[in-house]
Amino acid sequence: MTRQPTTNSVEINKDRIADILVPFIGPAALSALQLDAVQDYLDLLLRWNAKLNLTAIRDPEEIVTRHFGESLFAAKQLFPAGDSRVTAIDIGSGAGFPGLPLKLWSQSLDLTLIESNHRKATFLREVVRTLNLSSVLVLTERAERVSLNADLVTFRAVERFERILPIAFSLMKLQGEIAILVGSEQAGLAQSTLTTIDWKAPTPIPLSKSRTLLVGSRRNSVTPT
């Protein structure tokens, strides 16, 4: 991964980004190149956000905390050893969270981002191009129409939460995992809806009062009703 030049600079530098991320991934968890990528990604997000409304959060430090921090926290929990050669599908990627930070953490990840909004999908492709990321596919499609399967399926802050749960299940490989970043109420709903998943205890997200990382493994091939 090589750092690409950007036309505008963000208001916080790499040292500050690293400091903000400490509660989520610990000190010195990212290399200089990974921090470069986060900074370039943040720069793109701030510039595109004015037109696309990719996130309601406007403050750069809060974006690092809420979006990058939360996503990288999930990445560290899912891939504690760092790099991992697995396949992943991120549903309703929007501005790219948690999918793209998972890729920044685990560079061998074979990642598919599903985003039905064409303008948001264009933004995702621009991030992939700017950060020179390989093995990342952006699908401008609704998740229920996608016929792929992956070792890991993720999503965060999607609309129609109850409806997306069985769709996420259908995208998992037989021995696959699902990882979702949700509030405590949605975590309970996921556990009661997808009863064919062996769920781990929810992991509280640092600096959040109610948000958790919920991870589960597919128990069998039965499709939930």
Buried (B, 14 or more C-beta within 10 A) or exposed (E): BEBEEBEEEBEBEBEBBBBBBEEBBEEEBBEEBBBBBBBBBBBBBBBBBEEBEBBEBEEBBEBBBBBBBBBBBBBBBBBEEEEBEBBBBBBBBBBBBBBBBBBBBBBEBBBBBBBBBEBBBBBBBEBBEBBEBEBBEBBBEEBEEBEBBBBBBBBBBBEEBEEBBBBBBBBBBEEBBBBBBBBBEBBEBBBEBBEBBEBBEBBBBBBBEEBBBBBBEBEEEEEEE
